Amino acid sequence: TQNFVCKLLDRNHGAVWTTTSPPSGPLSLRMLFSTEDGDDTWVVPVNNIPEDWKAGETYDSGVQVDQ
């Protein structure tokens, strides 16, 4: 059985995102991008964050966010 929890992230600056209560790993991400026109796009990165992740480290999700 897997338990899925949705955690909202805030964009801090550039490619840095923050949350008030970081979960333990491993982590798989799903991102919802919305335009001002109301178009929504779900993106599922190809790379997961490893179980032994550390705060302040950088992990490559394989997704490039332009805006």
PQR file with spaces between the fields and no chain letter, atoms N, CA, C, O and H, PARSE charges and radii, in Angstrom:
ATOM       1  N    THR     1       0.842   -1.176    0.000 -0.4000 1.5000
ATOM       2  CA   THR     1       0.000    0.000    0.000 -0.0000 2.0000
ATOM       3  C    THR     1       0.887    1.239    0.000  0.5500 1.7000
ATOM       4  O    THR     1       1.847    1.328    0.766 -0.5500 1.4000
ATOM       5  N    GLN     2       0.558    2.188   -0.862 -0.4000 1.5000
ATOM       6  CA   GLN     2       1.298    3.439   -0.908 -0.0000 2.0000
ATOM       7  C    GLN     2       0.397    4.569   -0.450  0.5500 1.7000
ATOM       8  O    GLN     2      -0.780    4.629   -0.803 -0.5500 1.4000
ATOM       9  H    GLN     2      -0.222    2.115   -1.484  0.4000 1.0000
ATOM      10  N    ASN     3       0.966    5.458    0.336 -0.4000 1.5000
ATOM      11  CA   ASN     3       0.243    6.653    0.763 -0.0000 2.0000
ATOM      12  C    ASN     3       0.799    7.848    0.008  0.5500 1.7000
ATOM      13  O    ASN     3       2.004    8.099    0.029 -0.5500 1.4000
ATOM      14  H    ASN     3       1.923    5.409    0.622  0.4000 1.0000
ATOM      15  N    PHE     4      -0.077    8.581   -0.654 -0.4000 1.5000
ATOM      16  CA   PHE     4       0.339    9.759   -1.384 -0.0000 2.0000
ATOM      17  C    PHE     4      -0.144   11.002   -0.647  0.5500 1.7000
ATOM      18  O    PHE     4      -1.289   11.074   -0.201 -0.5500 1.4000
ATOM      19  H    PHE     4      -1.056    8.377   -0.671  0.4000 1.0000
ATOM      20  N    VAL     5       0.746   11.971   -0.530 -0.4000 1.5000
ATOM      21  CA   VAL     5       0.425   13.213    0.150 -0.0000 2.0000
ATOM      22  C    VAL     5       0.797   14.360   -0.772  0.5500 1.7000
ATOM      23  O    VAL     5       1.883   14.377   -1.352 -0.5500 1.4000
ATOM      24  H    VAL     5       1.676   11.912   -0.893  0.4000 1.0000
ATOM      25  N    CYS     6      -0.097   15.303   -0.901 -0.4000 1.5000
ATOM      26  CA   CYS     6       0.170   16.494   -1.708 -0.0000 2.0000
ATOM      27  C    CYS     6       0.772   17.565   -0.813  0.5500 1.7000
ATOM      28  O    CYS     6       0.180   17.935    0.201 -0.5500 1.4000
ATOM      29  H    CYS     6      -0.979   15.289   -0.430  0.4000 1.0000
ATOM      30  N    LYS     7       1.933   18.060   -1.179 -0.4000 1.5000
ATOM      31  CA   LYS     7       2.588   19.149   -0.453 -0.0000 2.0000
ATOM      32  C    LYS     7       2.734   20.316   -1.408  0.5500 1.7000
ATOM      33  O    LYS     7       3.288   20.166   -2.497 -0.5500 1.4000
ATOM      34  H    LYS     7       2.414   17.759   -2.003  0.4000 1.0000
ATOM      35  N    LEU     8       2.249   21.461   -1.016 -0.4000 1.5000
ATOM      36  CA   LEU     8       2.389   22.644   -1.842 -0.0000 2.0000
ATOM      37  C    LEU     8       3.757   23.269   -1.612  0.5500 1.7000
ATOM      38  O    LEU     8       4.238   23.348   -0.482 -0.5500 1.4000
ATOM      39  H    LEU     8       1.798   21.583   -0.131  0.4000 1.0000
ATOM      40  N    LEU     9       4.371   23.709   -2.696 -0.4000 1.5000
ATOM      41  CA   LEU     9       5.676   24.353   -2.638 -0.0000 2.0000
ATOM      42  C    LEU     9       5.544   25.804   -3.066  0.5500 1.7000
ATOM      43  O    LEU     9       4.695   26.149   -3.887 -0.5500 1.4000
ATOM      44  H    LEU     9       3.980   23.645   -3.615  0.4000 1.0000
ATOM      45  N    ASP    10       6.384   26.635   -2.509 -0.4000 1.5000
ATOM      46  CA   ASP    10       6.459   28.038   -2.901 -0.0000 2.0000
ATOM      47  C    ASP    10       7.788   28.259   -3.606  0.5500 1.7000
ATOM      48  O    ASP    10       8.828   27.764   -3.170 -0.5500 1.4000
ATOM      49  H    ASP    10       7.074   26.354   -1.842  0.4000 1.0000
ATOM      50  N    ARG    11       7.741   29.009   -4.703 -0.4000 1.5000
ATOM      51  CA   ARG    11       8.979   29.310   -5.415 -0.0000 2.0000
ATOM      52  C    ARG    11       9.720   30.407   -4.661  0.5500 1.7000
ATOM      53  O    ARG    11       9.218   31.521   -4.513 -0.5500 1.4000
ATOM      54  H    ARG    11       6.897   29.411   -5.057  0.4000 1.0000
ATOM      55  N    ASN    12      10.906   30.085   -4.192 -0.4000 1.5000
ATOM      56  CA   ASN    12      11.726   31.009   -3.424 -0.0000 2.0000
ATOM      57  C    ASN    12      12.449   31.964   -4.371  0.5500 1.7000
ATOM      58  O    ASN    12      12.264   33.179   -4.299 -0.5500 1.4000
ATOM      59  H    ASN    12      11.314   29.180   -4.312  0.4000 1.0000
ATOM      60  N    HIS    13      13.256   31.416   -5.241 -0.4000 1.5000
ATOM      61  CA   HIS    13      13.933   32.182   -6.292 -0.0000 2.0000
ATOM      62  C    HIS    13      14.525   31.192   -7.290  0.5500 1.7000
ATOM      63  O    HIS    13      14.948   30.099   -6.913 -0.5500 1.4000
ATOM      64  H    HIS    13      13.406   30.429   -5.300  0.4000 1.0000
ATOM      65  N    GLY    14      14.553   31.578   -8.562 -0.4000 1.5000
ATOM      66  CA   GLY    14      15.128   30.711   -9.588 -0.0000 2.0000
ATOM      67  C    GLY    14      14.532   29.320   -9.545  0.5500 1.7000
ATOM      68  O    GLY    14      13.318   29.149   -9.650 -0.5500 1.4000
ATOM      69  H    GLY    14      14.209   32.466   -8.869  0.4000 1.0000
ATOM      70  N    ALA    15      15.394   28.325   -9.389 -0.4000 1.5000
ATOM      71  CA   ALA    15      14.955   26.936   -9.344 -0.0000 2.0000
ATOM      72  C    ALA    15      14.821   26.418   -7.915  0.5500 1.7000
ATOM      73  O    ALA    15      14.783   25.207   -7.695 -0.5500 1.4000
ATOM      74  H    ALA    15      16.381   28.463   -9.304  0.4000 1.0000
ATOM      75  N    VAL    16      14.747   27.331   -6.940 -0.4000 1.5000
ATOM      76  CA   VAL    16      14.664   26.949   -5.524 -0.0000 2.0000
ATOM      77  C    VAL    16      13.218   27.032   -5.062  0.5500 1.7000
ATOM      78  O    VAL    16      12.562   28.065   -5.196 -0.5500 1.4000
ATOM      79  H    VAL    16      14.777   28.314   -7.119  0.4000 1.0000
ATOM      80  N    TRP    17      12.733   25.915   -4.511 -0.4000 1.5000
ATOM      81  CA   TRP    17      11.356   25.819   -4.008 -0.0000 2.0000
ATOM      82  C    TRP    17      11.419   25.502   -2.523  0.5500 1.7000
ATOM      83  O    TRP    17      12.334   24.813   -2.072 -0.5500 1.4000
ATOM      84  H    TRP    17      13.266   25.076   -4.403  0.4000 1.0000
ATOM      85  N    THR    18      10.451   26.001   -1.757 -0.4000 1.5000
ATOM      86  CA   THR    18      10.445   25.777   -0.313 -0.0000 2.0000
ATOM      87  C    THR    18       9.099   25.221    0.147  0.5500 1.7000
ATOM      88  O    THR    18       8.078   25.383   -0.521 -0.5500 1.4000
ATOM      89  H    THR    18       9.708   26.561   -2.123  0.4000 1.0000
ATOM      90  N    THR    19       9.125   24.566    1.296 -0.4000 1.5000
ATOM      91  CA   THR    19       7.913   24.082    1.948 -0.0000 2.0000
ATOM      92  C    THR    19       8.109   24.187    3.451  0.5500 1.7000
ATOM      93  O    THR    19       9.239   24.132    3.937 -0.5500 1.4000
ATOM      94  H    THR    19       9.955   24.434    1.838  0.4000 1.0000
ATOM      95  N    THR    20       7.017   24.337    4.190 -0.4000 1.5000
ATOM      96  CA   THR    20       7.129   24.505    5.634 -0.0000 2.0000
ATOM      97  C    THR    20       7.345   23.184    6.367  0.5500 1.7000
ATOM      98  O    THR    20       7.870   23.178    7.480 -0.5500 1.4000
ATOM      99  H    THR    20       6.099   24.381    3.796  0.4000 1.0000
ATOM     100  N    SER    21       6.954   22.082    5.766 -0.4000 1.5000
ATOM     101  CA   SER    21       7.117   20.786    6.429 -0.0000 2.0000
ATOM     102  C    SER    21       7.646   19.762    5.432  0.5500 1.7000
ATOM     103  O    SER    21       6.863   19.024    4.834 -0.5500 1.4000
ATOM     104  H    SER    21       6.528   22.087    4.861  0.4000 1.0000
ATOM     105  N    PRO    22       8.959   19.706    5.245 -0.5600 1.5000
ATOM     106  CA   PRO    22       9.527   18.800    4.246  0.2800 2.0000
ATOM     107  C    PRO    22       9.291   17.336    4.603  0.5500 1.7000
ATOM     108  O    PRO    22       9.454   16.939    5.757 -0.5500 1.4000
ATOM     109  N    PRO    23       8.911   16.541    3.618 -0.5600 1.5000
ATOM     110  CA   PRO    23       8.681   15.112    3.849  0.2800 2.0000
ATOM     111  C    PRO    23       9.988   14.332    3.852  0.5500 1.7000
ATOM     112  O    PRO    23      11.032   14.853    3.458 -0.5500 1.4000
ATOM     113  N    SER    24       9.926   13.090    4.295 -0.4000 1.5000
ATOM     114  CA   SER    24      11.094   12.222    4.185 -0.0000 2.0000
ATOM     115  C    SER    24      11.050   11.543    2.826  0.5500 1.7000
ATOM     116  O    SER    24       9.984   11.430    2.220 -0.5500 1.4000
ATOM     117  H    SER    24       9.078   12.667    4.615  0.4000 1.0000
ATOM     118  N    GLY    25      12.197   11.091    2.346 -0.4000 1.5000
ATOM     119  CA   GLY    25      12.293   10.548    0.990 -0.0000 2.0000
ATOM     120  C    GLY    25      12.140    9.057    0.949  0.5500 1.7000
ATOM     121  O    GLY    25      11.975    8.435    1.998 -0.5500 1.4000
ATOM     122  H    GLY    25      13.063   11.182    2.838  0.4000 1.0000
ATOM     123  N    PRO    26      12.187    8.444   -0.238 -0.5600 1.5000
ATOM     124  CA   PRO    26      12.390    9.073   -1.540  0.2800 2.0000
ATOM     125  C    PRO    26      11.144    9.831   -1.989  0.5500 1.7000
ATOM     126  O    PRO    26      10.033    9.547   -1.541 -0.5500 1.4000
ATOM     127  N    LEU    27      11.345   10.792   -2.875 -0.4000 1.5000
ATOM     128  CA   LEU    27      10.244   11.637   -3.293 -0.0000 2.0000
ATOM     129  C    LEU    27      10.044   11.571   -4.807  0.5500 1.7000
ATOM     130  O    LEU    27      11.002   11.646   -5.577 -0.5500 1.4000
ATOM     131  H    LEU    27      12.248   11.023   -3.239  0.4000 1.0000
ATOM     132  N    SER    28       8.805   11.432   -5.209 -0.4000 1.5000
ATOM     133  CA   SER    28       8.468   11.556   -6.625 -0.0000 2.0000
ATOM     134  C    SER    28       7.606   12.797   -6.752  0.5500 1.7000
ATOM     135  O    SER    28       6.716   13.036   -5.937 -0.5500 1.4000
ATOM     136  H    SER    28       8.028   11.371   -4.583  0.4000 1.0000
ATOM     137  N    LEU    29       7.876   13.576   -7.773 -0.4000 1.5000
ATOM     138  CA   LEU    29       7.206   14.858   -7.938 -0.0000 2.0000
ATOM     139  C    LEU    29       6.217   14.827   -9.087  0.5500 1.7000
ATOM     140  O    LEU    29       6.395   14.097  -10.062 -0.5500 1.4000
ATOM     141  H    LEU    29       8.599   13.381   -8.436  0.4000 1.0000
ATOM     142  N    ARG    30       5.185   15.620   -8.958 -0.4000 1.5000
ATOM     143  CA   ARG    30       4.246   15.906  -10.039 -0.0000 2.0000
ATOM     144  C    ARG    30       3.971   17.389   -9.932  0.5500 1.7000
ATOM     145  O    ARG    30       3.592   17.886   -8.871 -0.5500 1.4000
ATOM     146  H    ARG    30       5.041   16.213   -8.166  0.4000 1.0000
ATOM     147  N    MET    31       4.163   18.094  -11.034 -0.4000 1.5000
ATOM     148  CA   MET    31       4.025   19.550  -11.010 -0.0000 2.0000
ATOM     149  C    MET    31       2.884   19.987  -11.910  0.5500 1.7000
ATOM     150  O    MET    31       2.741   19.501  -13.032 -0.5500 1.4000
ATOM     151  H    MET    31       4.471   17.690  -11.895  0.4000 1.0000
ATOM     152  N    LEU    32       2.076   20.904  -11.410 -0.4000 1.5000
ATOM     153  CA   LEU    32       0.980   21.473  -12.181 -0.0000 2.0000
ATOM     154  C    LEU    32       1.349   22.902  -12.535  0.5500 1.7000
ATOM     155  O    LEU    32       1.537   23.743  -11.656 -0.5500 1.4000
ATOM     156  H    LEU    32       2.192   21.298  -10.499  0.4000 1.0000
ATOM     157  N    PHE    33       1.451   23.169  -13.828 -0.4000 1.5000
ATOM     158  CA   PHE    33       1.760   24.509  -14.314 -0.0000 2.0000
ATOM     159  C    PHE    33       0.496   25.094  -14.916  0.5500 1.7000
ATOM     160  O    PHE    33      -0.182   24.440  -15.709 -0.5500 1.4000
ATOM     161  H    PHE    33       1.298   22.486  -14.542  0.4000 1.0000
ATOM     162  N    SER    34       0.181   26.319  -14.541 -0.4000 1.5000
ATOM     163  CA   SER    34      -1.024   26.999  -15.026 -0.0000 2.0000
ATOM     164  C    SER    34      -0.637   28.303  -15.692  0.5500 1.7000
ATOM     165  O    SER    34       0.270   29.001  -15.239 -0.5500 1.4000
ATOM     166  H    SER    34       0.731   26.850  -13.897  0.4000 1.0000
ATOM     167  N    THR    35      -1.342   28.628  -16.787 -0.4000 1.5000
ATOM     168  CA   THR    35      -1.122   29.899  -17.464 -0.0000 2.0000
ATOM     169  C    THR    35      -2.191   30.887  -17.028  0.5500 1.7000
ATOM     170  O    THR    35      -3.180   30.512  -16.399 -0.5500 1.4000
ATOM     171  H    THR    35      -2.078   28.061  -17.155  0.4000 1.0000
ATOM     172  N    GLU    36      -1.986   32.134  -17.363 -0.4000 1.5000
ATOM     173  CA   GLU    36      -2.985   33.159  -17.053 -0.0000 2.0000
ATOM     174  C    GLU    36      -4.280   32.909  -17.808  0.5500 1.7000
ATOM     175  O    GLU    36      -5.342   33.374  -17.396 -0.5500 1.4000
ATOM     176  H    GLU    36      -1.183   32.439  -17.874  0.4000 1.0000
ATOM     177  N    ASP    37      -4.197   32.166  -18.928 -0.4000 1.5000
ATOM     178  CA   ASP    37      -5.382   31.842  -19.732 -0.0000 2.0000
ATOM     179  C    ASP    37      -6.191   30.690  -19.151  0.5500 1.7000
ATOM     180  O    ASP    37      -7.261   30.360  -19.661 -0.5500 1.4000
ATOM     181  H    ASP    37      -3.334   31.788  -19.263  0.4000 1.0000
ATOM     182  N    GLY    38      -5.683   30.076  -18.083 -0.4000 1.5000
ATOM     183  CA   GLY    38      -6.395   28.971  -17.460 -0.0000 2.0000
ATOM     184  C    GLY    38      -6.009   27.601  -17.985  0.5500 1.7000
ATOM     185  O    GLY    38      -6.634   26.602  -17.628 -0.5500 1.4000
ATOM     186  H    GLY    38      -4.813   30.344  -17.668  0.4000 1.0000
ATOM     187  N    ASP    39      -4.979   27.541  -18.838 -0.4000 1.5000
ATOM     188  CA   ASP    39      -4.505   26.245  -19.332 -0.0000 2.0000
ATOM     189  C    ASP    39      -3.613   25.598  -18.280  0.5500 1.7000
ATOM     190  O    ASP    39      -2.691   26.230  -17.763 -0.5500 1.4000
ATOM     191  H    ASP    39      -4.472   28.353  -19.128  0.4000 1.0000
ATOM     192  N    ASP    40      -3.889   24.340  -17.966 -0.4000 1.5000
ATOM     193  CA   ASP    40      -3.109   23.597  -16.977 -0.0000 2.0000
ATOM     194  C    ASP    40      -2.341   22.476  -17.658  0.5500 1.7000
ATOM     195  O    ASP    40      -2.860   21.817  -18.559 -0.5500 1.4000
ATOM     196  H    ASP    40      -4.637   23.827  -18.386  0.4000 1.0000
ATOM     197  N    THR    41      -1.092   22.260  -17.222 -0.4000 1.5000
ATOM     198  CA   THR    41      -0.273   21.172  -17.737 -0.0000 2.0000
ATOM     199  C    THR    41       0.387   20.467  -16.566  0.5500 1.7000
ATOM     200  O    THR    41       1.063   21.101  -15.756 -0.5500 1.4000
ATOM     201  H    THR    41      -0.670   22.796  -16.489  0.4000 1.0000
ATOM     202  N    TRP    42       0.192   19.145  -16.471 -0.4000 1.5000
ATOM     203  CA   TRP    42       0.867   18.343  -15.459 -0.0000 2.0000
ATOM     204  C    TRP    42       2.190   17.859  -16.033  0.5500 1.7000
ATOM     205  O    TRP    42       2.246   17.406  -17.176 -0.5500 1.4000
ATOM     206  H    TRP    42      -0.358   18.629  -17.129  0.4000 1.0000
ATOM     207  N    VAL    43       3.252   17.953  -15.243 -0.4000 1.5000
ATOM     208  CA   VAL    43       4.565   17.459  -15.641 -0.0000 2.0000
ATOM     209  C    VAL    43       5.046   16.495  -14.568  0.5500 1.7000
ATOM     210  O    VAL    43       5.024   16.811  -13.379 -0.5500 1.4000
ATOM     211  H    VAL    43       3.206   18.321  -14.314  0.4000 1.0000
ATOM     212  N    VAL    44       5.483   15.311  -15.003 -0.4000 1.5000
ATOM     213  CA   VAL    44       6.034   14.311  -14.089 -0.0000 2.0000
ATOM     214  C    VAL    44       7.514   14.154  -14.430  0.5500 1.7000
ATOM     215  O    VAL    44       7.847   13.625  -15.490 -0.5500 1.4000
ATOM     216  H    VAL    44       5.501   15.055  -15.969  0.4000 1.0000
ATOM     217  N    PRO    45       8.406   14.606  -13.548 -0.5600 1.5000
ATOM     218  CA   PRO    45       9.841   14.508  -13.827  0.2800 2.0000
ATOM     219  C    PRO    45      10.300   13.062  -13.987  0.5500 1.7000
ATOM     220  O    PRO    45       9.734   12.144  -13.393 -0.5500 1.4000
ATOM     221  N    VAL    46      11.336   12.881  -14.799 -0.4000 1.5000
ATOM     222  CA   VAL    46      11.878   11.542  -15.012 -0.0000 2.0000
ATOM     223  C    VAL    46      12.761   11.098  -13.846  0.5500 1.7000
ATOM     224  O    VAL    46      12.939    9.900  -13.625 -0.5500 1.4000
ATOM     225  H    VAL    46      11.796   13.627  -15.282  0.4000 1.0000
ATOM     226  N    ASN    47      13.314   12.056  -13.099 -0.4000 1.5000
ATOM     227  CA   ASN    47      14.198   11.727  -11.975 -0.0000 2.0000
ATOM     228  C    ASN    47      13.489   11.967  -10.649  0.5500 1.7000
ATOM     229  O    ASN    47      12.930   13.040  -10.425 -0.5500 1.4000
ATOM     230  H    ASN    47      13.169   13.029  -13.278  0.4000 1.0000
ATOM     231  N    ASN    48      13.512   10.963   -9.769 -0.4000 1.5000
ATOM     232  CA   ASN    48      12.987   11.122   -8.414 -0.0000 2.0000
ATOM     233  C    ASN    48      14.090   11.642   -7.497  0.5500 1.7000
ATOM     234  O    ASN    48      15.274   11.567   -7.827 -0.5500 1.4000
ATOM     235  H    ASN    48      13.966   10.091   -9.952  0.4000 1.0000
ATOM     236  N    ILE    49      13.693   12.163   -6.358 -0.4000 1.5000
ATOM     237  CA   ILE    49      14.654   12.613   -5.350 -0.0000 2.0000
ATOM     238  C    ILE    49      14.961   11.411   -4.459  0.5500 1.7000
ATOM     239  O    ILE    49      14.037   10.761   -3.969 -0.5500 1.4000
ATOM     240  H    ILE    49      12.732   12.224   -6.090  0.4000 1.0000
ATOM     241  N    PRO    50      16.255   11.102   -4.237 -0.5600 1.5000
ATOM     242  CA   PRO    50      16.615    9.869   -3.527  0.2800 2.0000
ATOM     243  C    PRO    50      16.196    9.860   -2.057  0.5500 1.7000
ATOM     244  O    PRO    50      15.946   10.904   -1.454 -0.5500 1.4000
ATOM     245  N    GLU    51      16.129    8.666   -1.507 -0.4000 1.5000
ATOM     246  CA   GLU    51      15.697    8.477   -0.123 -0.0000 2.0000
ATOM     247  C    GLU    51      16.579    9.229    0.867  0.5500 1.7000
ATOM     248  O    GLU    51      16.095    9.713    1.889 -0.5500 1.4000
ATOM     249  H    GLU    51      16.332    7.818   -1.997  0.4000 1.0000
ATOM     250  N    ASP    52      17.867    9.327    0.566 -0.4000 1.5000
ATOM     251  CA   ASP    52      18.799    9.966    1.501 -0.0000 2.0000
ATOM     252  C    ASP    52      19.031   11.451    1.177  0.5500 1.7000
ATOM     253  O    ASP    52      20.119   11.974    1.419 -0.5500 1.4000
ATOM     254  H    ASP    52      18.261    8.933   -0.265  0.4000 1.0000
ATOM     255  N    TRP    53      18.005   12.133    0.626 -0.4000 1.5000
ATOM     256  CA   TRP    53      18.160   13.539    0.255 -0.0000 2.0000
ATOM     257  C    TRP    53      18.431   14.392    1.481  0.5500 1.7000
ATOM     258  O    TRP    53      18.052   14.040    2.598 -0.5500 1.4000
ATOM     259  H    TRP    53      17.121   11.708    0.429  0.4000 1.0000
ATOM     260  N    LYS    54      19.096   15.521    1.255 -0.4000 1.5000
ATOM     261  CA   LYS    54      19.448   16.430    2.341 -0.0000 2.0000
ATOM     262  C    LYS    54      18.979   17.842    1.994  0.5500 1.7000
ATOM     263  O    LYS    54      19.075   18.265    0.842 -0.5500 1.4000
ATOM     264  H    LYS    54      19.404   15.807    0.347  0.4000 1.0000
ATOM     265  N    ALA    55      18.478   18.560    2.979 -0.4000 1.5000
ATOM     266  CA   ALA    55      18.066   19.953    2.789 -0.0000 2.0000
ATOM     267  C    ALA    55      19.271   20.782    2.363  0.5500 1.7000
ATOM     268  O    ALA    55      20.374   20.604    2.880 -0.5500 1.4000
ATOM     269  H    ALA    55      18.400   18.216    3.915  0.4000 1.0000
ATOM     270  N    GLY    56      19.050   21.679    1.426 -0.4000 1.5000
ATOM     271  CA   GLY    56      20.116   22.548    0.947 -0.0000 2.0000
ATOM     272  C    GLY    56      20.898   21.981   -0.213  0.5500 1.7000
ATOM     273  O    GLY    56      21.678   22.701   -0.838 -0.5500 1.4000
ATOM     274  H    GLY    56      18.154   21.823    1.006  0.4000 1.0000
ATOM     275  N    GLU    57      20.710   20.692   -0.523 -0.4000 1.5000
ATOM     276  CA   GLU    57      21.387   20.073   -1.654 -0.0000 2.0000
ATOM     277  C    GLU    57      20.571   20.308   -2.921  0.5500 1.7000
ATOM     278  O    GLU    57      19.400   20.682   -2.853 -0.5500 1.4000
ATOM     279  H    GLU    57      20.076   20.107   -0.016  0.4000 1.0000
ATOM     280  N    THR    58      21.191   20.088   -4.070 -0.4000 1.5000
ATOM     281  CA   THR    58      20.531   20.265   -5.354 -0.0000 2.0000
ATOM     282  C    THR    58      20.311   18.902   -5.996  0.5500 1.7000
ATOM     283  O    THR    58      21.215   18.067   -6.032 -0.5500 1.4000
ATOM     284  H    THR    58      22.142   19.784   -4.125  0.4000 1.0000
ATOM     285  N    TYR    59      19.099   18.685   -6.502 -0.4000 1.5000
ATOM     286  CA   TYR    59      18.756   17.431   -7.175 -0.0000 2.0000
ATOM     287  C    TYR    59      18.134   17.765   -8.517  0.5500 1.7000
ATOM     288  O    TYR    59      17.255   18.624   -8.603 -0.5500 1.4000
ATOM     289  H    TYR    59      18.364   19.363   -6.473  0.4000 1.0000
ATOM     290  N    ASP    60      18.582   17.096   -9.557 -0.4000 1.5000
ATOM     291  CA   ASP    60      18.110   17.351  -10.916 -0.0000 2.0000
ATOM     292  C    ASP    60      16.880   16.507  -11.196  0.5500 1.7000
ATOM     293  O    ASP    60      16.954   15.278  -11.227 -0.5500 1.4000
ATOM     294  H    ASP    60      19.295   16.399   -9.487  0.4000 1.0000
ATOM     295  N    SER    61      15.730   17.180  -11.404 -0.4000 1.5000
ATOM     296  CA   SER    61      14.486   16.468  -11.695 -0.0000 2.0000
ATOM     297  C    SER    61      14.374   16.128  -13.174  0.5500 1.7000
ATOM     298  O    SER    61      13.540   15.311  -13.565 -0.5500 1.4000
ATOM     299  H    SER    61      15.670   18.178  -11.379  0.4000 1.0000
ATOM     300  N    GLY    62      15.211   16.750  -13.998 -0.4000 1.5000
ATOM     301  CA   GLY    62      15.115   16.552  -15.434 -0.0000 2.0000
ATOM     302  C    GLY    62      14.097   17.473  -16.087  0.5500 1.7000
ATOM     303  O    GLY    62      13.808   17.327  -17.275 -0.5500 1.4000
ATOM     304  H    GLY    62      15.888   17.413  -13.680  0.4000 1.0000
ATOM     305  N    VAL    63      13.539   18.432  -15.321 -0.4000 1.5000
ATOM     306  CA   VAL    63      12.536   19.371  -15.840 -0.0000 2.0000
ATOM     307  C    VAL    63      13.147   20.768  -15.872  0.5500 1.7000
ATOM     308  O    VAL    63      13.789   21.198  -14.914 -0.5500 1.4000
ATOM     309  H    VAL    63      13.773   18.550  -14.356  0.4000 1.0000
ATOM     310  N    GLN    64      12.941   21.469  -16.984 -0.4000 1.5000
ATOM     311  CA   GLN    64      13.384   22.859  -17.107 -0.0000 2.0000
ATOM     312  C    GLN    64      12.165   23.769  -17.051  0.5500 1.7000
ATOM     313  O    GLN    64      11.282   23.675  -17.904 -0.5500 1.4000
ATOM     314  H    GLN    64      12.420   21.120  -17.762  0.4000 1.0000
ATOM     315  N    VAL    65      12.109   24.654  -16.047 -0.4000 1.5000
ATOM     316  CA   VAL    65      11.009   25.608  -15.908 -0.0000 2.0000
ATOM     317  C    VAL    65      11.506   26.957  -16.424  0.5500 1.7000
ATOM     318  O    VAL    65      12.494   27.498  -15.927 -0.5500 1.4000
ATOM     319  H    VAL    65      12.827   24.729  -15.354  0.4000 1.0000
ATOM     320  N    ASP    66      10.814   27.487  -17.418 -0.4000 1.5000
ATOM     321  CA   ASP    66      11.259   28.726  -18.048 -0.0000 2.0000
ATOM     322  C    ASP    66      10.702   29.979  -17.406  0.5500 1.7000
ATOM     323  O    ASP    66      11.337   31.029  -17.497 -0.5500 1.4000
ATOM     324  H    ASP    66      10.011   27.047  -17.822  0.4000 1.0000
ATOM     325  N    GLN    67       9.566   29.924  -16.771 -0.4000 1.5000
ATOM     326  CA   GLN    67       8.932   31.124  -16.227 -0.0000 2.0000
ATOM     327  C    GLN    67       8.916   31.103  -14.727  0.5500 1.7000
ATOM     328  O    GLN    67       8.418   32.039  -14.102 -0.5500 1.4000
ATOM     329  H    GLN    67       9.051   29.070  -16.697  0.4000 1.0000
